[in-house]
Amino acid sequence: MIRPTQLRRVGLGVFLASLFALLSDPAAASNAAVGLAGASQDNLAVPRWLYLATGGATVGASALLASFVTDRRFIDRVHRWRRSVGFAETVSRGLGTVGRLLGLALLALLVYLGYTGPQVPTVSFAIIVTFAGLRAGYTMFTYLVTDTWRVLNPWRTLTSLFPNGFVEYPQRLGRWPAVAGILVLVWVETAVGVTRQPSVLASVLVAYTFVTVVGAVAVGVDVWFDRVDPVSVFLQFYGRVAPIRVDDGGISVRLPGMRLVTDDDVTDIADVAVAVVLVWELTFSGFVTTEQGASVVSAVVDAGVPPLVVYAVVYLGGFAAFLGLYLLAARVTARRIETFETPRALAVTFAPSLLAIAAGYHLAHYFGFFVSLSPMLVGALSSPLSPPANPIVLTLPAWFGGLNVVFVLVGHLLAVWVAHSQAYRAFPSRLQAVRSQFPFVAVMILYTILSLWLISLPTASPPFL
């Protein structure tokens, strides 16, 4: 009979072997970000069958290992470990004032220089700061360090100056407006040309400002930015992965991702949809910026379908498929473990684990992009009114692609731990807790294989856009 200690050794061996196989050859994953062109790009050199198999095996092995961590007190200690440092009230107010002024100044510069600055994306302050700085760098800072958007958010600062809250927000809508908003923003980024035309980007920012100010004044600042505003909800959900939280009382430090277990912020299916859309939008951008994705789109367009219709069907259909697959896992779990928990409740319980996956995806998609364009970003921020004549782009070494694979796998491993912990919080029976995770881990393995495949493919500009 196989003992638990032997199973642990086998699982650990599979885990280490998987990582070794993934990193043993020189590799550099392609940049799949929809944004500035010119980032260093190389293709993954690891055989596809190897990294696909080992990627799935790594997540499966981590689930096997997690199934033996059954001491609830130990799990609780891991999640609740924290260190805190207090702030003086004057320091907190001062930092808040500086942050709000910085956010307003940045928004003003983005709009002004988007219209008046050079209309070449590689030297445009608006393009470089929006996509290399905010879309890539600041989002990474949000889930790797801490979420500071509540203070920096220029639209919150603006709307706080006006009387607000004249209309009661329908609670049944939840965060569905934010889901729709994220989908719209990613579509605009992909199809409207904001990554190539600074004046178009500036116009989008002006329109976004108008809608945001009117909406926040109507339903109230807190309600709008907590439930409706897509940028705020996007960063708020990513910020739940971060180890540091800053508030009026000071700084608290936790282990990365542990707030996903202890903070019950995901409460309904709309919140589940937010988590799923964060995973899907990166998958979509990865697909349409690969040579294989471009070939598929071109083939369908050649058959007579309008390009935007093709992209819209892939975009919305893929999101529906991702959300449906996750909800199916919840339904299968409810049937197989014979619980009184509804599929909806199970979907809500395990949804925070998707945020760890999204963080790993985002890091894999944007880390190389951010590093290669960092000289341009530093130059734009240090001298916004004097664009460089010869922008510098770093060429990444071949081994950089191995980091992208690691980022994806680490995100999935953290997601498995979060799912494991949520299961032990939800079910008194250890057997139920372990069995409840299997359908969700299966979905995670599928996500792992798909994401590793996408970052291995050679990149190309999306056709017809």
C-alpha positions in Angstrom: 0.0 0.0 0.0 1.4 3.4 -1.0 1.9 5.7 2.1 1.1 9.4 2.1 4.8 10.2 2.5 5.6 8.3 -0.7 2.8 10.2 -2.5 4.2 13.5 -1.3 7.7 12.5 -2.6 6.2 11.5 -6.0 4.3 14.7 -6.3 7.3 16.8 -5.4 9.4 14.9 -7.8 6.9 15.5 -10.6 6.8 19.2 -9.7 10.6 19.6 -9.8 11.0 17.6 -12.9 8.4 19.6 -14.6 10.1 22.9 -13.8 13.5 21.5 -14.8 12.1 20.3 -18.2 10.6 23.7 -18.8 13.8 25.6 -18.0 16.5 23.3 -19.1 16.6 24.7 -22.7 17.2 28.3 -23.7 13.8 29.9 -24.2 12.2 33.2 -24.8 8.4 33.6 -25.0 6.8 35.9 -27.5 5.3 39.1 -26.3 1.5 38.8 -26.7 0.5 42.2 -25.5 -1.7 44.3 -27.6 0.1 47.6 -27.5 3.3 49.2 -28.7 5.2 47.4 -31.4 8.9 47.1 -31.2 9.3 45.0 -28.0 11.9 42.3 -28.1 10.4 39.2 -29.5 11.7 35.6 -29.6 9.9 32.3 -29.8 9.9 29.6 -27.2 12.5 26.9 -28.0 11.1 24.2 -25.7 9.3 21.4 -27.6 5.6 22.0 -27.4 4.6 18.5 -26.3 7.0 18.8 -23.4 5.9 22.1 -21.9 2.2 21.3 -22.5 2.5 17.9 -20.8 4.7 19.2 -17.9 2.6 22.3 -17.5 -0.5 20.2 -16.9 1.5 17.8 -14.8 2.8 20.6 -12.6 -0.6 21.8 -11.7 -1.9 18.3 -11.2 1.1 17.5 -8.9 0.4 20.6 -6.9 -3.2 19.6 -6.4 -2.0 16.2 -5.3 0.4 17.8 -2.8 -2.3 20.2 -1.6 -4.7 17.3 -0.9 -2.3 16.1 1.9 -2.3 19.5 3.6 -5.3 18.8 5.7 -4.4 20.5 9.0 -7.0 23.3 9.2 -5.1 25.1 11.9 -1.9 25.2 9.7 -3.9 26.4 6.7 -5.5 29.1 8.8 -2.1 30.2 10.2 -0.7 30.6 6.7 -3.6 32.8 5.6 -3.8 35.0 8.6 -0.1 35.7 9.1 0.5 39.4 8.8 2.7 42.3 9.9 1.5 45.9 10.2 3.0 49.3 10.4 1.0 52.3 11.5 0.9 55.8 9.8 0.7 59.1 11.5 -2.5 60.9 10.4 -0.5 63.8 8.9 1.6 61.4 6.9 -1.5 59.6 5.6 -3.1 62.9 4.6 0.0 64.1 2.9 0.5 61.0 0.9 -3.1 61.0 -0.2 -2.9 64.7 -1.4 0.3 64.0 -3.3 -1.2 60.9 -4.9 -4.4 62.7 -6.0 -2.5 65.6 -7.5 -0.2 63.2 -9.3 -3.2 61.4 -10.8 -4.8 64.6 -12.0 -1.5 65.8 -13.5 -1.0 62.5 -15.4 -4.5 62.5 -16.9 -4.1 66.1 -18.0 -0.7 65.3 -19.7 -2.1 62.2 -21.4 -4.9 64.2 -23.0 -2.9 67.3 -23.8 0.1 65.5 -25.3 -2.1 63.0 -27.0 -3.6 65.9 -29.1 -0.6 68.2 -29.3 2.4 65.8 -29.2 4.0 63.7 -31.9 1.5 61.3 -33.6 4.2 58.6 -33.8 3.5 55.9 -31.2 7.1 55.1 -30.3 7.7 58.7 -29.2 4.3 59.6 -28.0 4.0 60.3 -24.2 0.4 59.3 -24.2 0.9 56.0 -25.9 4.1 55.0 -24.0 2.7 55.9 -20.6 -0.7 54.4 -21.1 0.4 51.0 -22.4 3.9 50.5 -21.2 3.4 52.4 -18.0 -0.2 51.8 -16.9 -1.5 48.8 -18.8 1.8 46.9 -18.2 3.9 48.4 -15.4 1.3 49.8 -13.0 -1.0 46.7 -13.2 2.0 44.5 -12.4 2.8 46.8 -9.4 -0.9 46.5 -8.3 -0.8 42.7 -7.9 2.9 42.3 -7.0 3.1 45.0 -4.4 0.0 46.9 -3.5 -3.1 48.6 -5.0 -2.8 52.4 -4.8 -5.5 53.3 -7.4 -8.1 54.5 -4.9 -5.7 57.4 -4.2 -4.3 58.0 -7.6 -7.6 57.7 -9.5 -8.0 61.1 -11.1 -11.7 60.5 -11.9 -12.5 59.7 -8.2 -10.7 62.9 -7.3 -12.7 64.9 -9.8 -16.1 63.5 -8.9 -15.5 63.9 -5.2 -15.6 67.6 -5.7 -19.3 67.6 -6.8 -22.5 66.6 -5.0 -23.3 63.1 -5.9 -25.6 60.1 -5.3 -28.8 61.4 -6.8 -29.9 58.0 -8.2 -30.1 54.7 -6.4 -27.9 52.1 -8.0 -29.9 48.8 -8.7 -28.2 46.2 -6.5 -29.3 43.4 -8.7 -26.8 44.7 -11.4 -23.8 43.9 -9.1 -20.6 44.4 -11.0 -22.0 43.4 -14.4 -21.6 46.9 -15.7 -17.9 46.7 -14.8 -17.7 43.3 -16.7 -19.2 45.0 -19.8 -16.9 48.0 -19.4 -13.7 45.8 -19.2 -14.9 44.0 -22.4 -15.5 47.3 -24.1 -12.1 48.8 -23.1 -10.2 45.7 -24.3 -12.2 45.8 -27.6 -11.3 49.5 -28.0 -7.6 48.7 -27.3 -7.7 46.0 -29.9 -9.9 47.4 -32.7 -10.0 51.2 -32.5 -6.3 52.0 -33.0 -5.6 53.7 -29.6 -2.3 51.9 -29.5 -1.1 53.6 -32.7 -2.8 57.0 -32.8 -2.2 59.3 -29.8 -5.1 61.7 -30.8 -7.5 58.8 -30.8 -6.3 57.7 -27.4 -6.8 61.2 -26.1 -10.3 61.3 -27.5 -11.1 58.0 -25.8 -9.8 59.4 -22.5 -12.0 62.5 -22.8 -15.0 60.4 -23.5 -14.2 58.1 -20.6 -13.8 61.1 -18.3 -17.2 62.4 -19.4 -19.0 59.1 -18.8 -17.3 58.5 -15.5 -18.0 62.0 -14.1 -21.6 61.9 -15.1 -22.1 58.3 -13.8 -20.3 58.9 -10.5 -22.2 62.1 -9.8 -25.5 60.2 -10.6 -25.1 57.1 -8.4 -22.5 58.2 -6.0 -18.7 58.1 -6.0 -18.2 54.9 -3.8 -20.8 52.9 -5.6 -19.6 53.9 -9.1 -15.9 53.1 -8.5 -16.7 49.9 -6.6 -19.2 48.4 -9.0 -19.4 50.2 -12.3 -16.0 51.8 -13.3 -14.1 49.1 -15.3 -10.6 50.5 -14.6 -11.2 50.6 -10.8 -12.8 47.2 -10.7 -10.0 45.8 -12.9 -7.3 47.1 -10.5 -9.3 46.3 -7.4 -9.5 42.7 -8.3 -5.9 42.4 -9.2 -4.9 44.2 -6.0 -6.4 41.3 -4.0 -3.4 39.2 -5.0 -0.9 41.8 -3.7 1.0 41.1 -0.4 0.7 44.7 0.8 -2.3 46.7 1.6 -2.2 50.5 2.3 -5.1 52.3 4.0 -5.6 55.2 6.4 -4.3 53.2 9.3 -1.0 52.2 7.8 0.6 49.3 5.9 -0.2 45.6 6.4 1.8 42.8 4.9 0.5 39.3 4.1 1.8 36.4 2.1 1.1 36.9 -1.7 -2.5 35.8 -2.6 -3.6 35.1 0.9 -6.2 37.9 0.9 -8.0 35.9 -1.8 -8.9 33.4 0.9 -9.6 35.6 3.9 -11.3 38.6 2.3 -14.8 37.6 1.2 -15.1 40.2 -1.5 -16.4 37.9 -4.2 -20.1 37.6 -3.5 -22.1 36.8 -6.6 -21.9 35.6 -10.2 -21.0 39.1 -11.5 -17.9 39.0 -9.4 -17.1 35.6 -10.9 -17.5 37.1 -14.3 -15.0 39.8 -13.4 -12.4 37.2 -12.5 -13.1 35.2 -15.7 -12.9 38.2 -17.9 -9.4 39.1 -16.5 -8.3 35.6 -17.6 -10.0 35.7 -20.9 -8.9 39.2 -22.1 -5.3 38.1 -21.8 -6.0 34.9 -23.7 -7.8 36.8 -26.4 -4.9 39.3 -26.8 -2.5 36.4 -26.9 -4.4 34.7 -29.6 -5.0 37.6 -32.0 -1.3 38.7 -31.8 0.1 35.3 -32.9 0.8 34.2 -36.5 -1.6 31.2 -36.0 -4.4 33.5 -34.8 -3.8 35.9 -37.6 -4.0 33.0 -40.1 -7.4 31.9 -38.7 -8.8 35.4 -38.8 -7.5 35.9 -42.4 -9.0 32.6 -43.6 -12.4 33.5 -42.2 -12.3 37.0 -43.6 -11.3 35.6 -47.0 -14.5 33.5 -46.9 -16.5 36.7 -46.8 -17.1 37.5 -43.2 -16.3 41.2 -42.2 -13.1 41.4 -40.0 -14.7 43.1 -37.0 -17.5 40.5 -37.0 -14.8 37.8 -36.8 -13.0 39.4 -34.0 -16.3 40.1 -32.1 -17.4 36.5 -32.4 -14.0 35.2 -31.2 -13.9 37.8 -28.4 -17.4 37.5 -27.0 -17.8 33.8 -27.8 -14.5 33.0 -26.1 -15.6 34.9 -23.0 -18.9 33.0 -22.9 -17.0 29.7 -23.3 -14.6 30.5 -20.5 -17.4 31.6 -18.1 -19.5 28.6 -19.1 -16.7 26.2 -18.6 -16.1 27.5 -15.1 -19.8 27.4 -14.2 -19.9 23.8 -15.5 -17.1 22.9 -13.2 -19.2 24.3 -10.3 -22.2 22.3 -11.4 -20.2 19.1 -11.7 -18.8 19.6 -8.3 -22.2 20.1 -6.7 -23.4 16.8 -8.2 -20.4 14.7 -7.5 -19.8 15.6 -3.8 -23.5 15.5 -2.8 -23.6 18.8 -0.9 -26.3 21.2 0.0 -24.1 24.0 -1.5 -25.6 25.2 -4.8 -23.5 25.5 -8.0 -23.8 29.2 -7.8 -22.3 29.2 -4.2 -19.5 26.9 -5.3 -18.7 29.1 -8.3 -18.4 32.1 -5.9 -16.3 30.2 -3.4 -13.6 29.1 -5.9 -13.6 32.2 -8.1 -10.8 34.0 -6.1 -8.4 31.4 -7.4 -8.9 32.7 -10.9 -7.3 36.0 -9.9 -4.0 34.3 -9.1 -4.2 32.7 -12.6 -4.9 36.2 -14.2 -1.9 37.7 -12.4 0.4 35.0 -13.7 -1.0 35.4 -17.2 -0.6 39.2 -17.1 3.0 38.9 -15.9 3.8 36.4 -18.6 2.2 38.7 -21.3 3.6 42.0 -20.2 6.8 41.6 -18.2 9.1 41.3 -21.3 7.0 44.1 -23.0 7.5 46.3 -20.0 11.3 45.6 -19.6 12.0 46.1 -23.3 10.2 49.4 -23.4 11.4 50.7 -20.0 13.9 53.1 -21.5 11.2 54.7 -23.5 9.0 54.9 -20.5 11.7 56.5 -18.3 12.4 59.0 -21.0 8.7 59.9 -21.4 8.2 60.4 -17.7 11.4 62.3 -17.1 10.9 64.7 -20.1 7.2 64.6 -21.2 7.4 67.8 -23.3 10.6 66.7 -25.2 10.1 63.4 -27.0 13.3 61.6 -27.9 14.5 61.6 -31.5 15.8 58.0 -31.3 13.7 55.9 -28.8 15.6 53.0 -27.2 14.2 49.5 -27.0 16.0 46.8 -25.1 16.7 43.5 -26.7 15.8 40.7 -24.3 18.1 37.7 -23.8 16.9 34.3 -25.0 16.4 32.9 -21.5 13.7 35.6 -20.8 11.0 33.4 -22.3 11.6 30.8 -19.6 10.5 33.5 -17.1 7.1 33.8 -18.9 6.5 30.0 -18.5 7.4 30.2 -14.8 5.0 33.2 -14.3 2.1 31.2 -15.8 2.9 28.1 -13.7 3.4 30.0 -10.4 0.1 31.8 -10.9 -1.6 28.4 -11.4 0.2 26.9 -8.4 -1.0 29.8 -6.2 -4.5 29.3 -7.6 -4.5 25.6 -6.6 -3.5 26.6 -3.1 -6.2 29.2 -2.9 -8.8 26.7 -4.2 -7.6 24.1 -1.7 -7.9 26.6 1.2 -11.3 27.8 0.1 -12.5 24.2 0.0 -11.4 23.6 3.6 -13.2 26.7 4.6 -16.4 25.7 2.9 -16.7 22.0 3.8 -16.4 20.3 7.2 -15.6 17.0 5.7 -12.0 16.5 4.5 -13.1 14.1 1.8 -15.6 16.7 0.5 -13.0 19.4 0.6 -10.5 17.4 -1.5 -13.1 16.1 -4.0 -14.6 19.5 -4.5 -11.4 20.8 -6.0 -11.0 18.3 -8.8 -13.3 19.8 -11.5 -11.8 23.3 -10.8 -8.3 22.0 -11.0 -9.2 20.3 -14.3 -10.3 23.7 -15.6 -7.0 25.2 -14.4 -5.0 22.6 -16.2 -6.8 23.4 -19.4 -6.1 27.1 -18.8 -2.4 26.3 -18.2 -2.0 24.3 -21.4 -3.8 27.0 -23.5 -1.8 29.9 -22.0 1.6 28.1 -22.4 0.7 27.3 -26.0 -0.1 30.9 -26.7 3.0 32.4 -25.3 5.1 30.0 -27.3 3.8 31.1 -30.7 5.5 33.6 -32.9 3.8 37.0 -32.8 2.2 39.0 -35.6 0.2 42.2 -35.9 -3.6 41.5 -35.9 -4.7 41.6 -39.5 -7.4 44.1 -40.7 -7.1 46.3 -37.6 
